[in-house]
Amino acid sequence: QTIGAERLDRYTSSLQVEQVTSLGDRPLVVIAANHPDNETAYPGEVWMPLQEEFATYSTNSRYIVTDSSAHDIQRYDPDLVIEAIRWVLDEAAPPVTRDLLFGSDLDGDMDIYRLVMETGEWQALTDTAVDEYMPNWSPNGQYIAFDRLIGGAPIVHRINVDGSDERRLVDVSGQNGWMGWSPDGSQIVFYSTREGSAKLFVMDADGGNPHRISDIVPGYEPNWSPDGTQIVFMSHSFGVGDIFVLTLADGHIEQLTDNGSVSDWDPDWSPDGTQIAFTSDLAGHGNNDIYVMDADGSNLRRLTFHDADDEFPAWSPDGTQIAFCSQRDGRDWDIFVVQADGSYLQQITDTPYDEWGVDWQP
């Protein structure tokens, strides 16, 4: 299979895919590259396994990537090459079968939409003159919580899954938003500035009985653990965003990330409770990527490799896929889905509008 170089231009102009073959059950890709010293590399041969020291393996060993002259592979960011190869191969990715929720400014302001994956239909669930965003499906699939921007501040609202019976769940002033459902759907955790600085609060699913659960200042972007015992959240108490976990039984708070001047934010727990996905600019390229770590903060790995911003990860209910938002076309935000191991990147929306904040049908 020969792939035209023009398909790779959106990633980097210095790489060309010249040949794709197979080695066992893994695709083997030979790269011809324009060297930084302007020497043009010629298309090379497919390297045999004994010459694998000249190649770069992806983290999941699905791909072997080498340039045609073999000795110059270190001149290129192998992660960028791997991301590009995944895109140009355009393999048959595992299907995205569950519907997705997101905010979109399709009609000018940001509204909540449901994308029906079986038909491709967009269903508008809100239609107002203000922005609504960050939708969050209840565990039983009956309700959708979301933030509405009122007077410049997010306020948690709730609708039925068909968009009916809208309710404002918070009646105090200030910011009260960025919510997450408890596993049994009976409560909602959110951040609030009602006491001044942002703190974490929990309320019943109908908005009743709001109460503070932590004194840490500030606390944002909370999400409940699948077993209901902990809350993961972001705080920039020490100057930059880091990920923390609050144990509800005793109030103990554990810091999971500490990457110096780098911000880590928007954590989302995997359905089995063993991993946490989050957004970070840890790579130091001036853009945000999606990362995954074990629930105790260990085993950090980078999931996306692109020079555009990738943000707002959301695990699929079966834990096999992660949806996120990206500006990969250089203009607007679109929805992408990737396998939990970083393979099979799929673009879900491709519009001239922003699709921002995403959640899965339970």
C-alpha positions as CSV (number, residue, x, y, z in Angstrom):
1,Q,0.0,0.0,0.0
2,T,1.4,3.4,-1.0
3,I,0.1,6.5,0.6
4,G,0.4,9.9,-0.9
5,A,2.5,12.4,1.1
6,E,-0.2,15.1,0.8
7,R,-2.2,13.2,3.5
8,L,0.5,13.8,6.0
9,D,0.8,17.5,5.4
10,R,-1.5,18.4,8.2
11,Y,1.0,16.9,10.7
12,T,4.4,17.8,9.3
13,S,5.9,18.6,5.9
14,S,9.1,16.9,6.6
15,L,7.8,13.3,6.5
16,Q,6.6,11.1,3.7
17,V,5.0,7.7,4.0
18,E,6.6,5.6,1.2
19,Q,5.7,2.1,2.0
20,V,3.5,0.1,4.3
21,T,3.8,-3.7,4.7
22,S,3.5,-6.1,7.6
23,L,5.7,-7.9,10.0
24,G,3.7,-10.7,11.7
25,D,0.5,-9.0,12.9
26,R,2.0,-5.5,13.1
27,P,2.1,-3.0,10.3
28,L,5.6,-1.8,9.4
29,V,6.0,1.6,8.0
30,V,9.0,3.0,6.2
31,I,9.5,6.7,6.3
32,A,11.4,8.9,3.8
33,A,12.2,12.3,5.3
34,N,13.7,15.6,4.3
35,H,16.7,16.0,6.7
36,P,17.2,19.2,8.5
37,D,20.4,19.7,6.5
38,N,18.2,19.7,3.3
39,E,19.5,16.3,2.1
40,T,16.6,14.4,0.7
41,A,16.4,10.8,1.9
42,Y,15.6,8.2,-0.7
43,P,12.8,5.6,-0.1
44,G,14.4,2.8,1.8
45,E,13.9,-0.9,2.2
46,V,11.7,-2.5,4.8
47,W,14.0,-3.3,7.8
48,M,14.0,-6.8,9.1
49,P,13.5,-7.7,12.8
50,L,17.3,-8.0,13.4
51,Q,17.6,-4.3,12.4
52,E,15.0,-3.1,14.8
53,E,17.5,-1.0,16.7
54,F,17.1,1.4,13.7
55,A,13.4,1.7,14.4
56,T,11.0,3.2,17.0
57,Y,8.2,1.1,18.5
58,S,5.0,2.7,19.5
59,T,4.0,2.3,23.2
60,N,1.5,-0.4,22.4
61,S,3.8,-2.1,19.8
62,R,1.3,-1.8,17.1
63,Y,3.7,0.1,14.8
64,I,7.4,0.1,13.9
65,V,8.4,3.4,12.5
66,T,11.7,4.1,10.9
67,D,13.1,6.7,8.4
68,S,14.6,5.4,5.1
69,S,18.2,6.0,6.2
70,A,17.6,4.5,9.6
71,H,20.3,6.4,11.4
72,D,18.4,9.7,11.6
73,I,15.2,8.6,13.4
74,Q,16.2,10.5,16.5
75,R,16.1,13.7,14.6
76,Y,12.3,13.5,14.6
77,D,9.7,13.3,17.3
78,P,8.8,9.6,17.2
79,D,5.5,10.3,19.0
80,L,4.5,12.7,16.2
81,V,5.4,10.2,13.6
82,I,3.4,7.5,15.3
83,E,0.4,9.8,15.5
84,A,0.7,10.6,11.8
85,I,1.0,7.0,10.8
86,R,-2.1,6.1,12.8
87,W,-4.0,8.7,10.9
88,V,-2.7,7.9,7.4
89,L,-3.1,4.1,7.8
90,D,-6.9,4.8,8.3
91,E,-7.4,1.3,9.6
92,A,-10.8,0.0,10.5
93,A,-11.2,1.4,14.0
94,P,-13.4,-0.2,16.6
95,P,-16.8,1.4,16.2
96,V,-18.2,4.2,18.4
97,T,-21.6,2.8,19.3
98,R,-22.9,4.9,22.2
99,D,-24.3,8.3,21.6
100,L,-22.3,11.4,22.6
101,L,-23.2,14.6,24.3
102,F,-21.4,17.9,23.8
103,G,-21.8,21.7,23.5
104,S,-21.8,23.3,20.1
105,D,-22.1,26.9,18.9
106,L,-23.8,25.6,15.7
107,D,-26.6,28.3,16.1
108,G,-24.3,31.0,17.4
109,D,-24.4,30.4,21.1
110,M,-23.3,27.2,22.8
111,D,-26.1,24.6,23.2
112,I,-26.2,21.0,24.3
113,Y,-26.5,18.4,21.5
114,R,-26.8,14.7,21.4
115,L,-25.1,12.9,18.5
116,V,-26.9,9.7,17.6
117,M,-24.1,7.5,16.5
118,E,-26.3,5.0,14.6
119,T,-27.7,7.6,12.3
120,G,-25.4,10.6,12.6
121,E,-28.3,12.8,13.7
122,W,-27.7,15.9,15.9
123,Q,-30.4,16.4,18.4
124,A,-30.6,19.9,20.0
125,L,-31.4,19.5,23.7
126,T,-31.2,23.2,24.6
127,D,-31.8,26.3,22.6
128,T,-31.4,29.6,24.4
129,A,-29.6,32.9,23.9
130,V,-26.9,32.0,26.5
131,D,-24.2,29.4,26.5
132,E,-24.7,25.9,27.8
133,Y,-21.8,23.4,27.9
134,M,-20.1,20.5,29.8
135,P,-23.0,18.1,29.6
136,N,-22.9,15.1,32.0
137,W,-25.2,12.1,31.6
138,S,-26.7,10.6,34.7
139,P,-25.7,7.0,35.4
140,N,-29.3,5.7,34.8
141,G,-29.5,7.6,31.5
142,Q,-32.6,9.6,32.4
143,Y,-31.1,13.0,33.0
144,I,-28.4,15.4,31.7
145,A,-26.7,17.9,33.9
146,F,-25.0,20.8,32.3
147,D,-23.6,24.3,33.0
148,R,-25.4,27.4,31.8
149,L,-23.5,30.7,31.8
150,I,-25.6,33.3,33.6
151,G,-24.1,36.7,34.3
152,G,-20.7,35.3,33.3
153,A,-20.9,32.4,35.9
154,P,-21.7,28.7,35.3
155,I,-24.8,27.4,37.0
156,V,-25.7,23.7,37.1
157,H,-29.0,22.8,35.4
158,R,-30.7,19.5,34.7
159,I,-33.0,18.3,31.9
160,N,-34.5,15.0,31.0
161,V,-32.6,13.0,28.3
162,D,-35.0,14.4,25.6
163,G,-34.4,18.0,26.7
164,S,-37.7,18.4,28.6
165,D,-38.4,19.4,32.2
166,E,-35.5,21.8,32.6
167,R,-34.5,22.7,36.2
168,R,-32.0,25.1,37.7
169,L,-30.4,23.2,40.5
170,V,-28.4,26.0,42.2
171,D,-30.1,29.3,43.3
172,V,-27.2,31.1,44.9
173,S,-24.9,33.7,43.2
174,G,-21.4,33.1,42.0
175,Q,-19.9,30.2,40.1
176,N,-21.6,26.8,40.7
177,G,-20.7,24.3,38.0
178,W,-18.5,21.7,36.4
179,M,-20.4,18.8,37.9
180,G,-20.1,15.0,38.2
181,W,-22.8,12.4,39.2
182,S,-22.4,10.0,42.0
183,P,-22.3,6.4,40.8
184,D,-25.9,5.7,42.0
185,G,-27.1,9.0,40.5
186,S,-28.5,10.3,43.7
187,Q,-26.0,13.2,44.2
188,I,-24.0,15.7,42.1
189,V,-20.6,17.1,43.0
190,F,-19.7,20.5,41.7
191,Y,-17.5,23.5,42.6
192,S,-18.9,26.7,44.0
193,T,-17.6,30.2,44.9
194,R,-20.6,30.9,47.2
195,E,-18.2,31.3,50.1
196,G,-15.6,33.3,48.2
197,S,-12.9,31.0,46.8
198,A,-13.9,27.9,44.8
199,K,-14.6,24.9,47.0
200,L,-16.2,21.4,46.4
201,F,-19.9,20.9,47.2
202,V,-22.3,18.0,46.9
203,M,-26.1,18.3,46.4
204,D,-28.9,15.9,45.8
205,A,-29.8,15.2,42.2
206,D,-32.8,17.6,42.5
207,G,-30.6,20.4,43.9
208,G,-31.5,19.9,47.5
209,N,-29.2,19.6,50.5
210,P,-26.1,21.4,49.2
211,H,-23.1,21.1,51.5
212,R,-19.3,21.7,51.3
213,I,-17.2,18.6,51.3
214,S,-13.7,20.1,51.4
215,D,-11.9,23.2,52.6
216,I,-9.1,23.0,50.0
217,V,-8.9,26.2,48.0
218,P,-9.5,26.3,45.2
219,G,-11.1,23.0,44.0
220,Y,-12.4,22.5,40.5
221,E,-13.6,19.9,37.9
222,P,-14.7,17.2,40.4
223,N,-15.5,13.6,39.3
224,W,-16.7,10.8,41.5
225,S,-14.9,7.5,41.6
226,P,-16.8,4.5,40.3
227,D,-17.1,3.0,43.8
228,G,-18.4,6.2,45.3
229,T,-15.7,6.6,47.9
230,Q,-13.5,9.3,46.4
231,I,-13.6,12.5,44.4
232,V,-10.9,13.4,41.9
233,F,-10.5,17.1,41.2
234,M,-8.1,19.8,40.1
235,S,-6.7,22.5,42.3
236,H,-4.2,25.3,41.7
237,S,-3.5,25.9,45.4
238,F,0.2,25.9,44.7
239,G,0.2,28.2,41.7
240,V,-0.4,25.6,38.9
241,G,-3.1,23.0,38.3
242,D,-2.5,19.6,39.9
243,I,-4.8,16.5,40.3
244,F,-5.9,15.6,43.8
245,V,-8.1,12.8,45.3
246,L,-10.5,13.4,48.2
247,T,-11.5,10.4,50.3
248,L,-15.1,11.1,51.5
249,A,-15.0,8.9,54.6
250,D,-12.2,10.8,56.4
251,G,-11.6,13.9,54.3
252,H,-8.1,12.9,53.4
253,I,-6.7,14.6,50.3
254,E,-3.8,13.1,48.3
255,Q,-2.0,14.9,45.6
256,L,-1.5,12.7,42.5
257,T,0.4,15.0,40.1
258,D,3.2,17.5,40.8
259,N,4.8,18.6,37.6
260,G,6.4,21.8,38.5
261,S,5.2,24.7,36.4
262,V,3.0,22.4,34.3
263,S,-0.7,22.4,34.7
264,D,-2.7,19.2,35.0
265,W,-6.5,19.4,34.9
266,D,-9.9,18.0,33.9
267,P,-9.5,14.5,35.5
268,D,-11.9,11.7,34.5
269,W,-12.0,8.3,36.3
270,S,-12.0,5.1,34.2
271,P,-15.1,3.0,34.7
272,D,-13.2,0.3,36.6
273,G,-11.6,2.9,38.9
274,T,-8.0,1.9,38.1
275,Q,-7.0,4.8,35.9
276,I,-7.5,8.6,35.6
277,A,-7.3,10.5,32.3
278,F,-6.5,14.2,32.3
279,T,-5.3,17.1,30.3
280,S,-1.8,18.5,30.6
281,D,0.9,20.5,28.8
282,L,3.5,18.2,30.3
283,A,5.3,17.6,27.0
284,G,6.4,21.3,27.0
285,H,5.4,22.0,23.4
286,G,3.0,24.8,24.3
287,N,-0.1,22.7,23.7
288,N,-2.2,20.4,25.8
289,D,-2.4,16.6,25.4
290,I,-4.4,13.8,26.9
291,Y,-2.6,11.7,29.6
292,V,-3.5,8.6,31.6
293,M,-2.2,7.5,34.9
294,D,-3.0,4.8,37.4
295,A,-5.4,5.9,40.1
296,D,-2.6,6.3,42.6
297,G,-0.7,8.7,40.3
298,S,1.8,6.2,39.0
299,N,2.5,4.8,35.5
300,L,2.0,8.1,33.7
301,R,1.6,7.8,29.9
302,R,0.8,10.2,27.2
303,L,-2.2,9.3,25.0
304,T,-2.2,12.0,22.3
305,F,0.6,13.4,20.3
306,H,-0.3,16.5,18.3
307,D,0.8,20.1,18.1
308,A,-2.8,21.3,18.6
309,D,-4.7,21.3,21.9
310,D,-6.3,18.0,23.0
311,E,-8.5,18.5,26.1
312,F,-11.5,17.3,28.1
313,P,-11.1,13.5,28.1
314,A,-14.1,11.3,28.8
315,W,-14.0,7.5,29.2
316,S,-16.5,5.3,27.4
317,P,-18.7,3.2,29.8
318,D,-16.8,0.0,29.0
319,G,-13.4,1.7,29.5
320,T,-12.1,0.8,26.0
321,Q,-12.3,4.3,24.4
322,I,-11.7,7.9,25.4
323,A,-13.4,10.9,23.8
324,F,-11.8,14.3,23.8
325,C,-12.0,17.7,22.2
326,S,-9.2,19.0,19.8
327,Q,-8.4,22.0,17.6
328,R,-6.6,19.8,15.1
329,D,-7.9,21.7,12.1
330,G,-6.3,24.9,13.5
331,R,-9.7,26.7,13.6
332,D,-12.4,25.2,15.8
333,W,-12.9,22.4,18.4
334,D,-14.0,19.0,17.2
335,I,-14.8,15.7,19.0
336,F,-12.3,12.8,18.6
337,V,-12.3,9.3,20.0
338,V,-9.2,7.1,20.6
339,Q,-8.8,3.7,22.1
340,A,-7.6,3.7,25.7
341,D,-4.2,2.5,24.6
342,G,-3.8,5.4,22.2
343,S,-4.5,3.5,19.0
344,Y,-7.2,4.0,16.4
345,L,-7.8,7.8,16.5
346,Q,-11.2,8.7,15.0
347,Q,-12.6,12.2,14.2
348,I,-16.2,12.2,15.2
349,T,-17.3,15.8,14.3
350,D,-15.9,17.9,11.5
351,T,-17.7,21.3,11.4
352,P,-16.7,24.9,11.1
353,Y,-18.2,25.3,14.6
354,D,-16.9,24.5,18.1
355,E,-17.9,21.2,19.7
356,W,-16.7,21.5,23.3
357,G,-17.0,19.2,26.3
358,V,-18.1,15.6,25.7
359,D,-19.8,12.8,27.6
360,W,-21.0,9.3,26.7
361,Q,-24.4,7.6,26.8
362,P,-24.3,5.3,29.8
